[in-house]
Amino acid sequence: MHRTPGDFCWINVITPDPDGDRAFFTAVLDWRYAEIPGMGWRILVDGKQAGGIFPNHTPDGRVFPPGIGVMVQVADATASAERMRALGGRAAPPMAIGPNGIMVDAADPDGAGIDLWQSGAEASAQHDLTAHGAPFWYELVSHDVARSAAFYHELFGWTTVPQPMPDFTYTVLQHAGRSIAGIMPYLPHMPSFPPFWATYMQVRDVDAAVAAAVQAGGTICMDATELPTVGRLAGIVSPRGVMFYVMGPQPTAIA
């Protein structure tokens, strides 16, 4: 699938042990890798690049918490960074990543990290969103859903579709007529944590992915659950603290 401006186009898995987490993600999601000399590894889903996996520390001594960073394709990184700042977000100066493209380290007004990417000589992610192990859905947990939706509409042109749930309203974000992400409000039972973008991985079998994660040393932060009209999903944390969700096709029983 070709990514266009406004599409999520890449993930960056940040971990204190790239070798250990590469083995973990292979066991759970069947990821393969191609080395980026001196930096990290490309993540390959069914042979197509989907993102990268990198150490969480930099040569100058900075250390970042384990996690998955998301990136959105833009036509002009400099203009998009300026627009992000004008709308109340944070955007570092654009940084050329060799001839491959230009990256902007950025966050929305609530502090949820969401980086910008302008492709150069190399395309961004190329994987099929329906493939096993594919990053395919992204979810913002927000203190103010209306404010977040307005921000992303102004920045990327994303439109919203409310989807009522039993205890809250889920806000689906659409780009070019396709549903690409959602905004989840903080709920009373949730622990306190900063706003962030979560990543969902497509899997053939959620329960098998959960079992593989536990066997590989991971932990389950949300038990496998069936959501009517949505599918089966679970939350997983790698042995090094990288959190993500897995989701499978909707079971026939709740179709």
Phi and psi in degrees as GROMACS dihedral restraints (atoms count N, CA, C in turn):
[ dihedral_restraints ]
;  ai    aj    ak    al  type     phi  dphi    fc
    3     4     5     6     1   -78.9    20    10
    4     5     6     7     1   129.4    20    10
    6     7     8     9     1   -88.6    20    10
    7     8     9    10     1   136.1    20    10
    9    10    11    12     1  -117.7    20    10
   10    11    12    13     1   163.8    20    10
   12    13    14    15     1   -51.8    20    10
   13    14    15    16     1   129.1    20    10
   15    16    17    18     1   103.0    20    10
   16    17    18    19     1   -11.5    20    10
   18    19    20    21     1   -89.6    20    10
   19    20    21    22     1   144.5    20    10
   21    22    23    24     1   -64.3    20    10
   22    23    24    25     1   133.9    20    10
   24    25    26    27     1  -131.6    20    10
   25    26    27    28     1    -0.5    20    10
   27    28    29    30     1  -174.9    20    10
   28    29    30    31     1   150.2    20    10
   30    31    32    33     1  -124.2    20    10
   31    32    33    34     1   149.3    20    10
   33    34    35    36     1  -120.5    20    10
   34    35    36    37     1   110.8    20    10
   36    37    38    39     1   -86.2    20    10
   37    38    39    40     1   119.9    20    10
   39    40    41    42     1  -110.3    20    10
   40    41    42    43     1   122.4    20    10
   42    43    44    45     1  -146.3    20    10
   43    44    45    46     1   147.7    20    10
   45    46    47    48     1   -73.2    20    10
   46    47    48    49     1   -11.2    20    10
   48    49    50    51     1  -140.6    20    10
   49    50    51    52     1    80.5    20    10
   51    52    53    54     1   -58.7    20    10
   52    53    54    55     1   -37.5    20    10
   54    55    56    57     1   -64.2    20    10
   55    56    57    58     1   -46.0    20    10
   57    58    59    60     1   -64.6    20    10
   58    59    60    61     1   -43.1    20    10
   60    61    62    63     1   -74.1    20    10
   61    62    63    64     1   -27.2    20    10
   63    64    65    66     1   -61.8    20    10
   64    65    66    67     1   -43.4    20    10
   66    67    68    69     1   -63.7    20    10
   67    68    69    70     1   -40.4    20    10
   69    70    71    72     1   -62.0    20    10
   70    71    72    73     1   -50.4    20    10
   72    73    74    75     1   -67.5    20    10
   73    74    75    76     1   -29.2    20    10
   75    76    77    78     1   -64.8    20    10
   76    77    78    79     1   -42.8    20    10
   78    79    80    81     1   -64.8    20    10
   79    80    81    82     1   -37.1    20    10
   81    82    83    84     1   -89.8    20    10
   82    83    84    85     1   -42.1    20    10
   84    85    86    87     1  -118.0    20    10
   85    86    87    88     1    -1.0    20    10
   87    88    89    90     1    63.1    20    10
   88    89    90    91     1    30.9    20    10
   90    91    92    93     1   -67.5    20    10
   91    92    93    94     1   148.6    20    10
   93    94    95    96     1  -120.4    20    10
   94    95    96    97     1   171.5    20    10
   96    97    98    99     1  -142.6    20    10
   97    98    99   100     1   154.1    20    10
   99   100   101   102     1  -131.1    20    10
  100   101   102   103     1   126.4    20    10
  102   103   104   105     1   -67.4    20    10
  103   104   105   106     1   139.3    20    10
  105   106   107   108     1  -105.2    20    10
  106   107   108   109     1    98.9    20    10
  108   109   110   111     1   -51.1    20    10
  109   110   111   112     1   128.3    20    10
  111   112   113   114     1    78.9    20    10
  112   113   114   115     1    -0.7    20    10
  114   115   116   117     1  -127.6    20    10
  115   116   117   118     1   -57.5    20    10
  117   118   119   120     1   176.5    20    10
  118   119   120   121     1  -140.6    20    10
  120   121   122   123     1  -141.5    20    10
  121   122   123   124     1   142.8    20    10
  123   124   125   126     1   -76.8    20    10
  124   125   126   127     1   142.3    20    10
  126   127   128   129     1   -91.2    20    10
  127   128   129   130     1   128.1    20    10
  129   130   131   132     1  -113.9    20    10
  130   131   132   133     1   125.5    20    10
  132   133   134   135     1  -112.3    20    10
  133   134   135   136     1   113.9    20    10
  135   136   137   138     1    52.7    20    10
  136   137   138   139     1    38.2    20    10
  138   139   140   141     1    85.2    20    10
  139   140   141   142     1    -5.2    20    10
  141   142   143   144     1  -109.1    20    10
  142   143   144   145     1   141.3    20    10
  144   145   146   147     1   -71.0    20    10
  145   146   147   148     1   138.8    20    10
  147   148   149   150     1  -127.7    20    10
  148   149   150   151     1   -14.9    20    10
  150   151   152   153     1   168.5    20    10
  151   152   153   154     1  -158.1    20    10
  153   154   155   156     1  -142.0    20    10
  154   155   156   157     1   160.3    20    10
  156   157   158   159     1  -126.7    20    10
  157   158   159   160     1   128.4    20    10
  159   160   161   162     1  -138.5    20    10
  160   161   162   163     1   155.8    20    10
  162   163   164   165     1   -66.0    20    10
  163   164   165   166     1   151.8    20    10
  165   166   167   168     1   -88.6    20    10
  166   167   168   169     1    10.1    20    10
  168   169   170   171     1  -124.4    20    10
  169   170   171   172     1   149.7    20    10
  171   172   173   174     1  -108.9    20    10
  172   173   174   175     1   161.0    20    10
  174   175   176   177     1   -57.8    20    10
  175   176   177   178     1   -25.5    20    10
  177   178   179   180     1   -88.6    20    10
  178   179   180   181     1     9.4    20    10
  180   181   182   183     1    96.3    20    10
  181   182   183   184     1    -1.6    20    10
  183   184   185   186     1   -74.9    20    10
  184   185   186   187     1   143.1    20    10
  186   187   188   189     1  -127.6    20    10
  187   188   189   190     1   132.2    20    10
  189   190   191   192     1  -114.0    20    10
  190   191   192   193     1   151.0    20    10
  192   193   194   195     1   -67.2    20    10
  193   194   195   196     1   148.2    20    10
  195   196   197   198     1   -59.9    20    10
  196   197   198   199     1   146.6    20    10
  198   199   200   201     1   169.3    20    10
  199   200   201   202     1  -173.5    20    10
  201   202   203   204     1  -122.8    20    10
  202   203   204   205     1   117.2    20    10
  204   205   206   207     1   -91.3    20    10
  205   206   207   208     1   145.7    20    10
  207   208   209   210     1  -114.7    20    10
  208   209   210   211     1   153.4    20    10
  210   211   212   213     1  -132.1    20    10
  211   212   213   214     1   146.4    20    10
  213   214   215   216     1  -120.0    20    10
  214   215   216   217     1   135.2    20    10
  216   217   218   219     1   -70.4    20    10
  217   218   219   220     1   136.6    20    10
  219   220   221   222     1  -133.8    20    10
  220   221   222   223     1   157.6    20    10
  222   223   224   225     1   -79.8    20    10
  223   224   225   226     1   -32.8    20    10
  225   226   227   228     1  -141.3    20    10
  226   227   228   229     1   105.4    20    10
  228   229   230   231     1   -63.5    20    10
  229   230   231   232     1   -39.6    20    10
  231   232   233   234     1   -65.1    20    10
  232   233   234   235     1   -46.8    20    10
  234   235   236   237     1   -65.4    20    10
  235   236   237   238     1   -39.6    20    10
  237   238   239   240     1   -67.8    20    10
  238   239   240   241     1   -37.0    20    10
  240   241   242   243     1   -65.0    20    10
  241   242   243   244     1   -42.3    20    10
  243   244   245   246     1   -62.8    20    10
  244   245   246   247     1   -41.0    20    10
  246   247   248   249     1   -65.1    20    10
  247   248   249   250     1   -39.6    20    10
  249   250   251   252     1   -61.7    20    10
  250   251   252   253     1   -44.4    20    10
  252   253   254   255     1   -63.8    20    10
  253   254   255   256     1   -42.1    20    10
  255   256   257   258     1   -62.8    20    10
  256   257   258   259     1   -28.3    20    10
  258   259   260   261     1   -88.8    20    10
  259   260   261   262     1     1.8    20    10
  261   262   263   264     1   101.6    20    10
  262   263   264   265     1     2.4    20    10
  264   265   266   267     1   -87.8    20    10
  265   266   267   268     1  -178.6    20    10
  267   268   269   270     1  -113.9    20    10
  268   269   270   271     1   137.6    20    10
  270   271   272   273     1  -147.6    20    10
  271   272   273   274     1   122.3    20    10
  273   274   275   276     1   -74.0    20    10
  274   275   276   277     1   165.5    20    10
  276   277   278   279     1   -58.9    20    10
  277   278   279   280     1   139.5    20    10
  279   280   281   282     1   -55.8    20    10
  280   281   282   283     1   142.5    20    10
  282   283   284   285     1  -128.5    20    10
  283   284   285   286     1   122.9    20    10
  285   286   287   288     1   -72.5    20    10
  286   287   288   289     1   130.5    20    10
  288   289   290   291     1  -102.4    20    10
  289   290   291   292     1    77.7    20    10
  291   292   293   294     1    56.6    20    10
  292   293   294   295     1  -144.3    20    10
  294   295   296   297     1   -84.9    20    10
  295   296   297   298     1    -3.3    20    10
  297   298   299   300     1   -72.6    20    10
  298   299   300   301     1   -32.3    20    10
  300   301   302   303     1   165.3    20    10
  301   302   303   304     1  -170.7    20    10
  303   304   305   306     1  -124.6    20    10
  304   305   306   307     1   131.3    20    10
  306   307   308   309     1  -115.2    20    10
  307   308   309   310     1   146.0    20    10
  309   310   311   312     1  -126.9    20    10
  310   311   312   313     1   119.9    20    10
  312   313   314   315     1   -76.5    20    10
  313   314   315   316     1   117.9    20    10
  315   316   317   318     1  -145.6    20    10
  316   317   318   319     1   168.5    20    10
  318   319   320   321     1  -153.9    20    10
  319   320   321   322     1   154.3    20    10
  321   322   323   324     1   -80.0    20    10
  322   323   324   325     1   177.4    20    10
  324   325   326   327     1   -60.1    20    10
  325   326   327   328     1   -23.1    20    10
  327   328   329   330     1   -89.7    20    10
  328   329   330   331     1    -1.5    20    10
  330   331   332   333     1    95.5    20    10
  331   332   333   334     1     2.9    20    10
  333   334   335   336     1   -73.8    20    10
  334   335   336   337     1   120.8    20    10
  336   337   338   339     1   -68.8    20    10
  337   338   339   340     1   132.2    20    10
  339   340   341   342     1  -154.0    20    10
  340   341   342   343     1   104.4    20    10
  342   343   344   345     1   -83.9    20    10
  343   344   345   346     1   158.8    20    10
  345   346   347   348     1  -108.8    20    10
  346   347   348   349     1   146.9    20    10
  348   349   350   351     1  -140.0    20    10
  349   350   351   352     1   124.3    20    10
  351   352   353   354     1  -108.5    20    10
  352   353   354   355     1   114.3    20    10
  354   355   356   357     1   -68.6    20    10
  355   356   357   358     1   143.3    20    10
  357   358   359   360     1  -115.1    20    10
  358   359   360   361     1  -113.4    20    10
  360   361   362   363     1   -71.4    20    10
  361   362   363   364     1   -19.8    20    10
  363   364   365   366     1  -123.4    20    10
  364   365   366   367     1   139.6    20    10
  366   367   368   369     1   -70.0    20    10
  367   368   369   370     1   164.8    20    10
  369   370   371   372     1   -84.4    20    10
  370   371   372   373     1  -145.3    20    10
  372   373   374   375     1   -59.1    20    10
  373   374   375   376     1   145.8    20    10
  375   376   377   378     1  -128.3    20    10
  376   377   378   379     1     2.4    20    10
  378   379   380   381     1   -73.3    20    10
  379   380   381   382     1   157.3    20    10
  381   382   383   384     1   -77.3    20    10
  382   383   384   385     1   127.2    20    10
  384   385   386   387     1   -66.5    20    10
  385   386   387   388     1   -16.7    20    10
  387   388   389   390     1   -95.2    20    10
  388   389   390   391     1    -1.6    20    10
  390   391   392   393     1   -73.6    20    10
  391   392   393   394     1   149.8    20    10
  393   394   395   396     1   -60.5    20    10
  394   395   396   397     1   129.1    20    10
  396   397   398   399     1    89.5    20    10
  397   398   399   400     1     0.0    20    10
  399   400   401   402     1   -79.4    20    10
  400   401   402   403     1   130.6    20    10
  402   403   404   405     1   -64.4    20    10
  403   404   405   406     1   122.8    20    10
  405   406   407   408     1  -137.5    20    10
  406   407   408   409     1   -13.1    20    10
  408   409   410   411     1  -144.8    20    10
  409   410   411   412     1   146.5    20    10
  411   412   413   414     1  -132.9    20    10
  412   413   414   415     1   141.7    20    10
  414   415   416   417     1  -137.7    20    10
  415   416   417   418     1   122.0    20    10
  417   418   419   420     1   -91.7    20    10
  418   419   420   421     1   130.0    20    10
  420   421   422   423     1   -98.2    20    10
  421   422   423   424     1   118.7    20    10
  423   424   425   426     1  -127.5    20    10
  424   425   426   427     1   143.9    20    10
  426   427   428   429     1   -75.1    20    10
  427   428   429   430     1   -25.9    20    10
  429   430   431   432     1  -138.6    20    10
  430   431   432   433     1    90.6    20    10
  432   433   434   435     1   -61.0    20    10
  433   434   435   436     1   -43.8    20    10
  435   436   437   438     1   -61.6    20    10
  436   437   438   439     1   -43.1    20    10
  438   439   440   441     1   -64.6    20    10
  439   440   441   442     1   -43.4    20    10
  441   442   443   444     1   -63.6    20    10
  442   443   444   445     1   -44.8    20    10
  444   445   446   447     1   -61.0    20    10
  445   446   447   448     1   -42.0    20    10
  447   448   449   450     1   -64.4    20    10
  448   449   450   451     1   -41.1    20    10
  450   451   452   453     1   -60.0    20    10
  451   452   453   454     1   -49.7    20    10
  453   454   455   456     1   -72.3    20    10
  454   455   456   457     1   -27.2    20    10
  456   457   458   459     1   -65.5    20    10
  457   458   459   460     1   -44.9    20    10
  459   460   461   462     1   -67.7    20    10
  460   461   462   463     1   -34.6    20    10
  462   463   464   465     1   -80.1    20    10
  463   464   465   466     1   -49.0    20    10
  465   466   467   468     1  -114.1    20    10
  466   467   468   469     1    -7.5    20    10
  468   469   470   471     1    81.0    20    10
  469   470   471   472     1    11.3    20    10
  471   472   473   474     1   -65.0    20    10
  472   473   474   475     1   138.5    20    10
  474   475   476   477     1  -106.1    20    10
  475   476   477   478     1   165.0    20    10
  477   478   479   480     1  -120.8    20    10
  478   479   480   481     1   147.2    20    10
  480   481   482   483     1  -132.7    20    10
  481   482   483   484     1   114.4    20    10
  483   484   485   486     1   -70.8    20    10
  484   485   486   487     1   136.9    20    10
  486   487   488   489     1  -126.7    20    10
  487   488   489   490     1   101.6    20    10
  489   490   491   492     1   -62.0    20    10
  490   491   492   493     1   135.2    20    10
  492   493   494   495     1  -118.6    20    10
  493   494   495   496     1   170.5    20    10
  495   496   497   498     1   -55.3    20    10
  496   497   498   499     1   -38.1    20    10
  498   499   500   501     1  -118.1    20    10
  499   500   501   502     1    -0.9    20    10
  501   502   503   504     1  -166.2    20    10
  502   503   504   505     1   176.5    20    10
  504   505   506   507     1  -108.6    20    10
  505   506   507   508     1   124.4    20    10
  507   508   509   510     1   -91.7    20    10
  508   509   510   511     1   134.1    20    10
  510   511   512   513     1  -104.3    20    10
  511   512   513   514     1   111.5    20    10
  513   514   515   516     1   -84.0    20    10
  514   515   516   517     1   134.2    20    10
  516   517   518   519     1  -101.5    20    10
  517   518   519   520     1   132.8    20    10
  519   520   521   522     1  -121.3    20    10
  520   521   522   523     1   146.6    20    10
  522   523   524   525     1  -136.0    20    10
  523   524   525   526     1   125.9    20    10
  525   526   527   528     1    53.2    20    10
  526   527   528   529     1    38.3    20    10
  528   529   530   531     1    81.8    20    10
  529   530   531   532     1     2.3    20    10
  531   532   533   534     1  -112.8    20    10
  532   533   534   535     1   139.5    20    10
  534   535   536   537     1   -77.8    20    10
  535   536   537   538     1   123.6    20    10
  537   538   539   540     1  -122.0    20    10
  538   539   540   541     1   -17.7    20    10
  540   541   542   543     1  -166.8    20    10
  541   542   543   544     1  -179.8    20    10
  543   544   545   546     1  -150.1    20    10
  544   545   546   547     1   164.1    20    10
  546   547   548   549     1  -120.1    20    10
  547   548   549   550     1   126.4    20    10
  549   550   551   552     1  -109.4    20    10
  550   551   552   553     1   127.6    20    10
  552   553   554   555     1   -75.6    20    10
  553   554   555   556     1   151.7    20    10
  555   556   557   558     1   -61.3    20    10
  556   557   558   559     1   136.4    20    10
  558   559   560   561     1  -111.8    20    10
  559   560   561   562     1   155.4    20    10
  561   562   563   564     1   -55.9    20    10
  562   563   564   565     1   -32.4    20    10
  564   565   566   567     1   -82.6    20    10
  565   566   567   568     1    -7.0    20    10
  567   568   569   570     1   -73.7    20    10
  568   569   570   571     1   143.4    20    10
  570   571   572   573     1   -68.5    20    10
  571   572   573   574     1   164.4    20    10
  573   574   575   576     1   -79.1    20    10
  574   575   576   577     1   123.0    20    10
  576   577   578   579     1  -154.5    20    10
  577   578   579   580     1   156.3    20    10
  579   580   581   582     1   -68.1    20    10
  580   581   582   583     1   153.4    20    10
  582   583   584   585     1   -55.8    20    10
  583   584   585   586     1   141.9    20    10
  585   586   587   588     1  -157.3    20    10
  586   587   588   589     1   162.6    20    10
  588   589   590   591     1   -96.9    20    10
  589   590   591   592     1   120.1    20    10
  591   592   593   594     1   -93.7    20    10
  592   593   594   595     1   152.6    20    10
  594   595   596   597     1  -115.2    20    10
  595   596   597   598     1   134.5    20    10
  597   598   599   600     1  -106.2    20    10
  598   599   600   601     1   136.4    20    10
  600   601   602   603     1  -109.0    20    10
  601   602   603   604     1   134.7    20    10
  603   604   605   606     1   -74.4    20    10
  604   605   606   607     1   131.7    20    10
  606   607   608   609     1  -135.6    20    10
  607   608   609   610     1   155.0    20    10
  609   610   611   612     1   -71.3    20    10
  610   611   612   613     1   -34.7    20    10
  612   613   614   615     1  -146.7    20    10
  613   614   615   616     1   109.9    20    10
  615   616   617   618     1   -62.5    20    10
  616   617   618   619     1   -43.5    20    10
  618   619   620   621     1   -66.0    20    10
  619   620   621   622     1   -36.6    20    10
  621   622   623   624     1   -66.6    20    10
  622   623   624   625     1   -38.2    20    10
  624   625   626   627     1   -65.7    20    10
  625   626   627   628     1   -40.4    20    10
  627   628   629   630     1   -62.5    20    10
  628   629   630   631     1   -46.2    20    10
  630   631   632   633     1   -61.9    20    10
  631   632   633   634     1   -41.8    20    10
  633   634   635   636     1   -64.7    20    10
  634   635   636   637     1   -38.2    20    10
  636   637   638   639     1   -64.1    20    10
  637   638   639   640     1   -44.9    20    10
  639   640   641   642     1   -64.4    20    10
  640   641   642   643     1   -42.9    20    10
  642   643   644   645     1   -63.2    20    10
  643   644   645   646     1   -31.9    20    10
  645   646   647   648     1   -87.2    20    10
  646   647   648   649     1     5.6    20    10
  648   649   650   651     1    99.9    20    10
  649   650   651   652     1     3.8    20    10
  651   652   653   654     1   -82.7    20    10
  652   653   654   655     1   175.4    20    10
  654   655   656   657     1  -125.4    20    10
  655   656   657   658     1   158.7    20    10
  657   658   659   660     1  -105.7    20    10
  658   659   660   661     1   117.6    20    10
  660   661   662   663     1   -96.2    20    10
  661   662   663   664     1   -14.2    20    10
  663   664   665   666     1  -145.1    20    10
  664   665   666   667     1   118.9    20    10
  666   667   668   669     1   -61.1    20    10
  667   668   669   670     1   152.7    20    10
  669   670   671   672     1   -56.3    20    10
  670   671   672   673     1   129.1    20    10
  672   673   674   675     1  -137.2    20    10
  673   674   675   676     1   141.8    20    10
  675   676   677   678     1   -98.9    20    10
  676   677   678   679     1   126.4    20    10
  678   679   680   681     1  -111.4    20    10
  679   680   681   682     1   118.2    20    10
  681   682   683   684     1   -54.0    20    10
  682   683   684   685     1   137.7    20    10
  684   685   686   687     1    68.6    20    10
  685   686   687   688     1    -2.8    20    10
  687   688   689   690     1  -112.3    20    10
  688   689   690   691     1   -60.9    20    10
  690   691   692   693     1   144.4    20    10
  691   692   693   694     1  -166.0    20    10
  693   694   695   696     1  -105.2    20    10
  694   695   696   697     1   135.4    20    10
  696   697   698   699     1  -144.3    20    10
  697   698   699   700     1   162.3    20    10
  699   700   701   702     1  -153.4    20    10
  700   701   702   703     1   156.0    20    10
  702   703   704   705     1  -106.8    20    10
  703   704   705   706     1   134.4    20    10
  705   706   707   708     1  -130.3    20    10
  706   707   708   709     1   144.8    20    10
  708   709   710   711     1  -123.8    20    10
  709   710   711   712     1   127.6    20    10
  711   712   713   714     1   -68.3    20    10
  712   713   714   715     1   165.5    20    10
  714   715   716   717     1   -59.4    20    10
  715   716   717   718     1   -19.1    20    10
  717   718   719   720     1  -102.3    20    10
  718   719   720   721     1     8.2    20    10
  720   721   722   723     1    95.9    20    10
  721   722   723   724     1    13.9    20    10
  723   724   725   726     1   -88.9    20    10
  724   725   726   727     1   117.8    20    10
  726   727   728   729     1   -98.6    20    10
  727   728   729   730     1   142.7    20    10
  729   730   731   732     1  -160.6    20    10
  730   731   732   733     1   170.3    20    10
  732   733   734   735     1  -113.5    20    10
  733   734   735   736     1   152.7    20    10
  735   736   737   738     1  -118.4    20    10
  736   737   738   739     1   146.2    20    10
  738   739   740   741     1  -141.3    20    10
  739   740   741   742     1   141.2    20    10
  741   742   743   744     1  -120.3    20    10
  742   743   744   745     1   175.5    20    10
  744   745   746   747     1   -58.6    20    10
  745   746   747   748     1   152.6    20    10
  747   748   749   750     1   -63.5    20    10
  748   749   750   751     1   127.8    20    10
  750   751   752   753     1   -62.6    20    10
  751   752   753   754     1   146.1    20    10
  753   754   755   756     1   -57.2    20    10
  754   755   756   757     1   -34.5    20    10
  756   757   758   759     1   -62.2    20    10
  757   758   759   760     1   -23.8    20    10
  759   760   761   762     1  -118.1    20    10
  760   761   762   763     1    19.5    20    10
